Amino acid sequence: MKPLKARSLLTAVVVFTAGSLPGFAVDVIKGDNTNGLNLGTSWALGTAPGTGDVATWSGTYNTAGSLSSSFSASSPVSWQGIKIGSLSGTAAGLVSIGGTGTAVAGSQVTIGSSGIDMSAANQNLVINAATTVLSGSTQTWTVASGRNLRFGNTGTGGANANLDGTAGTVITVTGGGVVDANQGGVSGFSDAAGFAGFNGKWIVDSNTTLRGLRNGATAWGTSTASDAIKLNGGTLATGGISGAVGNWTWNTNINVAASSIIDNQNISGSSRYLKLNGVLSGSANLAFASTGVATMSADTGFILTNANTLSGQVTINSGVFVRVGGLGGTDTTTAVGSTGDLGTASIVNNGTLTLSRDNTWTFANDVSGTGVLRIGVTTGSATHIVTVSGNNSHSGGTTLQSAVTLKVGSATALGTGALTIAGNGIFDNATGSSLTVSNGLTMSGGSPTFTGTNDMTFSGASQMAGSNRTVTVSAGTLTLAGGLGQDASARGLTKAGSGTLVLSGASTYTGTTTISSGSLQIAGSAGTLGSGAITNSANLTFNRSNSIDVGNAIGGTGSVSQIGGTTTLSGISNYSGSTSVSAGTLLITGTLGNTATSVTGGTLGGNGIVGGSVSIGSSGTLSVGATTADSSIGTLKLGGLTMSGLWQVGATGNGVNDLVDLGSGSLSVGGTIAFITSGYTVAFNDSFDLATFGGTISGTPIFDFSGASTQAYGMWDTSAFASTGVITYVPETHAALLGSIGLMCLLRRRRA
């Protein structure tokens, strides 16, 4: 037979062939000498094994180098199979077929259908040559647990072996050991074409590891079959026996037939990734592991770039990063693409799962575990819009990166942890109706934007961390029901966007609050603002279901609205926007600046100062006093009063009653003035000063004294109210003398 042409000085070839039937194979034992393996003198019985024989290393070896014989004269050998048994003697150790270091140029081993048997081996094996399967050979490589079969040099700096085989070739690795099928140098990059001649398939059986360092389109051969690599309970891994530096891209399709593992092993360096461009298919369970990797990052780890069809359970082990979405071919670690998914698999995420595509898509997988669901990479794509709609229970939270858009498609989409804003990401409620999630909102690395018109409520505790934060609500209503806190002192909140941000939980942040646009609403039974000053350039609304005391100073040009509950403004404020009351009660016990106040519904009260004019509509109520109780007597200073609703005046003694002090302002009064006593019976000639004013008085009110307890046989004299703001209770006979005096005069009242 004519010798094969040598490939290169640094390249050796191992060839697989159908050979003779394994049942007729004969074991030929390697002798205790260093002669070349192609020579008969190298073998115990003086005859070299042929195509029908199994080259066997077994027994006692005392001659140094007897287990690392090379091929002399560059002559190829062809065997039915290789077997490593139990080795003893002073030379017992690693078996290296082809010698150590650089393989002899042109050396070639052809292995037939008996494959490689290391089931009884007590030493490891290195085949320092290449293997070519000549015609459809199906063979098994059995490597016992704890043993290693390696194709490539015995050292760490030489070239890898070449592996050739036809499309009919199927190699099953089994036995529980490790097959390092494409080793040699520390990276494998320089020898990436070593499997270019292998068009066969791999099967990795239970508890067995198939491991390699090759990179690129032919990392595991050229087969494009859907099961080019079938994981039948075993582990497919990067890495090598000595560790390696580098990132890897595999294009081979992988089928998961039984519970299996894909592992990043023994990889040194930082931010390492394994990009899987082939299709991952199968209904069995698959785990992603990282054994001995120095450093991975959320942008790297395992990158899945294809439309995978997994339907079993996918587990991401603790400390492991899996990224869905990336560019095909070799890319930078943060490049993203339009494909990549996990099929319909349920996911147990105990590490970090990152969704990083650059298009609009839906991630409907159910996610459990203790890990983090991460939306987008560090430098995310603005065209990445993902709807997460699974029934998720992962407890590590969900992290939203910059630029990308997260559409929350179910009440459980975010798992049980917080939604953490790690960049200036965008999120939306995609359910088509109002949505409440149990999560909190943590703003740790950026400021979020809530879009869309479907309202959304976070019922968990929310937090501002790292800096002051801006919450943009561009439409609809976003509610933080679990309170808003901070990681350190004096974190400030800015509300932006035309939508409404609702704080319905107790806020504990101590920085300032700025409302730049839209509305900030304080609601629920516990909603509060932070303790710092408020700059309001838009709208601040109070809508509590109970009472709240707001001591913050409020400034700016924006408006303040009272639409529910009882709100007491006890601080000193100078905002210039309007104040409105449409429902509930607004009590002013502090000071408001020159703000125009309108009450179209609900109640305005207090014993503080409102520098601007006040208008009480026909459905509104004015009730002076620190509270709305009849016994709460006080003076409310207003810049002017136009009254057409209900004016409630409480009294607890002669001259001890609620007073409206208009200063130099005017009083226009209509509607009803209800005089109510508390713990006191009005006696004859008791007088009550209801209003002081330096401007004009006009209007004709209706007086209601049904709530007053009075001495018998008296009546109310309201004739002086039009000039002095005073009413008096008088005996009936005295009242008759005053009948000619008009009940209401339009006179100007002057007081010292």
Secondary structure, 3 states (H helix, E strand, C coil): CCCCCCCECCECEEEECCCCCHHHCEEEEECCCCCCCCCHHHECCCCCCCCCEEEEEEEECCCCCCCCCCCHHHCCEEEEEEEEEEEECCCCCCEEECCCCCCCCCCEEEEEEEEEEECCCCCCEEECCEEEECCCCEEEEEEECCCEEEECCCCCCCCCCEEEECCCCEEEEECECEEEEECCCCCCHHHCCCCCCECCEEEEECCCEEEECCCECCCCCCCCCCCCEEEEECEEEECCCCCEECCEEECCCEEEEECEEEEEECEECCCCEEEECCCEEECCCEEEEEECCCCCCCCCEEEECCCCEECCEEEECCCCEEEECCCCCCCCCCCCCCCCCCCCCEEEECCEEEECCCCEEEECCCEECCCEEEECCCCCCCCCEEEECCCCCCCCCEEECCCCEEEECCCCCCCCCCEEECCCCEEEECCCCCEEECCCEEECCCCCEEECCCCEEECCCEEECCCCEEEEECCCEEEECCCEEECCCCCCEEEECCCEEEECCCCCCCCCEEECCCEEEEEECCCCCCCCCEEECCEEEEEEEEEEEECCCEECCCEEEEEEEEEEECCECCCCCCEEECCCEEEECCEECCCCEEECCEEEEECCEEEEEEEECCCEEEEEECCCCCCCCCEEEEEEEEECCEEEEEEEECCEECEEECCCCCEEECCEEEEEECCCCECCCCEEECEECCCCEECCCEEEEEECCECCCEEEECCCHHHHCEEEEEEHHHHHHCCCCCCCCCCCCCCC
